[in-house]
């Protein structure tokens, strides 16, 4: 029996809809998204999307988009996943964020973890696993693994999660470093500590607590996910026949940042467009905003910026997929960082379109608490406080890319 044997041969259940296509999944996202706009306030108050929304996502196959076929997933790949995320985020940023940062990590697990782990965690078909980059808790070495205790914060997607992927600090000889691990849902307690933040109040980004949880060695990887190199191949590239499971996890993660920014900015533009059609100018001559030269400019400027961001984002996906097709050796650190800096510009364009043109010219009544443009402004502001954007994309990625380009080492 080869590693790429079928679902049936491995004893795993097949997908609920074997003939489902990416186009049908994307169409379902549009249908569901139409119900989310009016539920944004409700979602923020609850601090995560509703259970009926979760069930709709499950029935639509969203939680299996990136799960390998071997385990009953649809394995539709990064392009379908990102399109669904963009559509959902455009309608409700919190919902899109929570979905993306829970379901996206099927790719990480399907790429980096060994066959035994994948057999265990993907056995249920649907897969939702928050993943935090900040190490948390404490680790105690025991025979065959580690005992983990403590708190891990910002676990976006945790309310309906099936698993959790986190980091902790462990000793490596005379030094200490990060260790990646994966645990099951029954091994943590979710805290009720989300919703008081500036934005993304409904993103389900609660903290979790582990109390002396045993994690066997085979469920750990001795590094930080941002430091993983796939150049020599990955477990996923051996287990599955799909080259995307040999793709770089770092660049995949920053593409998540970018798609969320695009979706949020498009939602703000939608709301601004409604104001263009329904409201008038504030100073004479009093005309409809769509007829006013200034509003025409502001709307056109924001449209161009957001459309450019979307085009750059989808081209970055094409670059990522092309590298996958070339093989793991094509995924050098430099290539991953090139995709990262593209994503930084995508986020910047989206933020500038909203904060320079849409938010300040929408009018004070349109940016009251709970209004759609006000909510997107808060959510994008909150995104900018994320370490992946404020620290990694803004400074580290650019600096490290330049050093690689010119052969500069830390010793210099």
N, C-alpha and C positions, 0 to 999 in steps of 0.2 A: 504494500500500500504506500503510495507516494504522499508527500505532504500536501499536495494540491488535490486530494481526492474530494469527492462531492459531499454535500451535506448529508445525504442519506447514508453513504458509506461510513461517515464518521459518527452517525447516530444522533445528529443534531436536527431539530425541527426546521423545516424549510420556512421561507417567508410566507406571511399570510396571503399575499397576492403575488404569485410567481410571475405573472405577466405584466406587472406594474412597470411603467416607463418613467424616465426622468421628466418628460413633458407633463405627464399626468400629476406627478408630485408637485411640480411648479404651479400647475393650474389649481391644485388643492390649496396651495399656500395663498394664492390670490383670493380664493373664496373665503378662507378662514381669516385672512388679514382684514377683509371688509368688516368683520365683526369686532375687531380689536380696537379701532379708533375710539369708539364710544365707551370702551371699558378701561381707558387709561387711568382715570381717577380711582376706579374700583381696584385696579391692579396695584396702584401705589399704596392705597390704604391697607390692602391685604399684605403687601410687601412681596408678593409673587403672583404669577398668573393663576387663574382659577382652575379647579380640578376638571371642569368640563372642557376648558381649553386644552389642558394636558391630555385628556382623553381624545380630543379631536386630533391633536398632534400624533398621538400614538396610532389612532385608526388610519390616519393619512400616511403613515410609514415614515414620519420625519425622524424618529429615533433609531431607524435602521439605515438611513441614507449612507452612512460611512461604515457600518458594520460589515465585515467581510461576508461574502456569499457562503463560505464554508460553515458559518454559524447561523444561517437563516437571515442574513442581512441582505440589503439590496445593492450595496457596493456601487452606488451611482457616482461617487467621487466628489472631489472638491468643488467642481463647477456647479453641480446641482445643489450641493449643500450651501454654498455661498449665495446662490440665487434665492433659495428659500429663506435664508437668514436675512438677506437684504429686503425682501418683500415683507417679512414679519416686522422687522425693525422700522421700516417706513411707516407702518401703521401704529406700532406701539414700541418705543425704544426699550422700555423695561422688559417687555415680553421677548423681543428679539435678542436682547443681551442674555437673558436667562436661558433661552433655548440654545443659543450659539455656544455659550461657555459651559453648557452641560453636555450637549450632544457632540460637539466638535472633537472631544478627546477620544472618541472611538478610533480616530486616525492615529493618535499618539500611541494608544495601547496596541492597536493592530500592527503598528510599525516596530515598536521598541521592545515589547515584552515577549517572553518566550512562549512556546506552544502550550505548555501546561497552564500558564496563566490565562492565555487567550481561551483555551478550552473551558476554563472555569468561569471567567467573567462575561464572556459572550454567550453563554449557554442559554440565557433567557431571550435572546434576540434583540429586544429593545435595550438600549444602553445610554445611560445618562451618568456622567461622572465629572463633577467639578474638579478642577486642577489648579492648585495654587503654586506660585513660583517662590513665595517667601517661605523659608523653612520655619517650622513651628514645633512646639512640644519638646519633649526630651526622649532620648532613646537609650535603652538599657540592653546590653548584649547578653543573650542567653543561648543555650544550645539550639542550633538550627535556625536562629533568627533574632528578632528584636522585640522588646516590649516597649510600646510607644504610649506616652501619656502627655496630655496638654491640650492646648487650644490652637486651632488653625482658623484664620479669619479670611473674609472675602471669598467664600466658597460659592460662587455664582452658579445657580442651578440646583442647589442642594435640596430644596423642598421635595422634589420628586426623584431624587437621584437613586441610582442602583449601586453606585460605587463612588469612591473618592480616590483621587490621585494627588499625593502631596509630597513635600520634601521635609526632611529633618536633618540635623547635623549629627554626624557620627565620627568616631575616631578612625583614622587611617594611619596606622603606625604611630609615629610621634606627632602627627598633625591631625587636624579635623577638616571635614568637608561635607558637602551635601549628599544625601541619599534619596533617591526617588522610590516611592512605594505605592502600592494600590491595595485598598481594603474594601470589604463589602458593606452594604447598607446597615446591617445589624451591629456594626462595630463602633458606631459613633452616636452621639447625642447632638441634635441641632439646637442651637440657642435662638431665642427670640430677640435678636439684637440688631435687626435691620429695619430701615425705614426712616431713620432720623437724619440721614445724610442729605446733602444739597440736591442731588439728582439720582436717577436710576433707583428710585425708592421701591419700585416693584420688581427689581431684578433678582430677588431671591438670593442675595449675596450674604447669607447669614454665616456665622461662625459655627464650627463644630468642636466638640470636645471628645477626646479619646481617654479612656481610663484603663490603663494597663492592657492594651490590645496587643496580642501576639501577631507579628507579621513574619512569616517564614522567609528565609533568604531568597527563595525562588521568586518571591513577589517584590523584590527590590532590585534597583539598578544603582550601581555605585557612581553616581554623578548627578549633576543638575541638568534638567531637560534642555536648557539653553546651551549647554556645553557638549551635547551629543553630536558626534560626527557619524554620518551615514555612509561616508566614502568607501568603506570596506564592506558595505552591505548591512542588512538589518535582519532580525528574525522574521519580520513581516515579508520581506522580499523573498525569503526562502519558503515560508509557509503558504503564501498566496501567490497567484499568478499575476496579480495586478501590480504594475510598477509603482503605483502611487503609495503603496505600503513600504517603499524604499525612499520616499521623499523626505526632505528635511523638516523636522518638527519645529525648529525655530522659525523658519520662514512661514510655515503653516500658521503658527500662532500670531504672527504680526499681520497676516492677511485677515485674521479674525478682527483685529483692531480696525483695520481699514474698512471692512464691509459694514461694521457697525456704524462707523462715522458716515459712510455714504447713505445708508438707510435712514439715519436720523436727519441728515441734512435734507434729503428728499422729502421727508415728512414735514419739515419746516417750510419747504418751498410749496408743498401742497396747501398748507394752511395759509401761507402768504398769498397764493393764487386765489383762494376763496375771498380774501380781503380785497384783492384787486377787483373782483367782480361785484362785491357787495357794499363797498364803502367809497366815500368820496374824499377828496382832498380836504385839508384843514384850513387852507388859506385860499383866498380868491385868486383866480376864478374857481369856483366850486364845481368840480366835475368828477366823474367817476375816476377812481385811481387808474384804471386801465387806460384812460384817455390822457393822463398826465405824463409829461415828458420825464419828470424826475422819477416817478414810480416805474415808468417803462424802463428807465436806465437801471434802477436798483434791482428790479426783477430780472432783467436781462443779464446783468452782471453776475448775480447769484446763480442764475441758471447755467451760465457758461462755466463758472467755477465748479459747480457740483457735477455737471456733465463731464468736465475734464477729469475730475477726481474719479468718477465712475469708469471712464474709459481707461485711465491709468491702472485702476484696480483690476479690471478684467484682463488687461494685457499682462499684468503681473501674474495672474492665475495661469495664463497661457505659458508664460516663462517657466513657472513652477512645474507645470505638466510636461513641458518640453524637456526639462532637466530629468524628470522621472523617466521619460522614454529613453533618454541617453544612458541611463543607468546610475547607480548610486555614486560612482566615482565622479560624476558631473556635479554633484551637490557639494562643492567646496564651500568653505566658510565664506569666501569672498562672494560667491554666488548668492548664498543665503543673505548676506548683508546688503547686497545690491537690491534684492527684493524688499528688504527691511526699509531701506531709505526711500524707496518708491512709496511704500506704505506710509511713511512719515509725511510725505508731500500730499498724499491722498487725505490724510487726517487734517493737515493744515488747510488745504483748500476748502474742505467742508466746514471747518470751524470759522474760517475767515468769511465765508459766504453768509453764515448765520449771524456772527457777532458784528460784522461790519455793515451788512446791508439789510438783512431781514429783521433781526431783532430791534435795532434802533429806529427803523422807519415803519414798523407795524402799527405803532400807536399804543398809548399807555393802556387802553382797555383790552388790547390784544395780548398784553404781556402780564396781565394779572395772574395771580396764583391759580394754576389749574388750566390756563389756556394753552392751546397746543404749542404755539411758538415759544411761550414761556417755559413749557415743560422740556422742549427740545434744547433750549438754551441751557437749562439746568443740567440736562443729561449729558450734553456735550462738554459742559464745564466739568462735570464729574469724571467723564472719560479722560479729560486732560490731567486729572490728579492720579490716574493709574500709572504705576511705576513703569509699565511697559511702554507708555508713551512719553511721560514726563522725564524719564531718566534714560531708558534704553534707546528708544527711537530718536529722541531729541539730541542725545549726546553720544552715548556709547557706540551705537551702530555706525554713526558717521565717522567717528574717530577711528574705530577699529578697521573699517573699510579702507580708509586712507592709509593707515599703517600697512595693511596688506598690499595695497597697490604699489607703495614705494619701498617695500621691504624693510620697514622700520620695526625694530624689536624693542621690547621694554628696556633692554640694557642700554639703548641709546637715549 
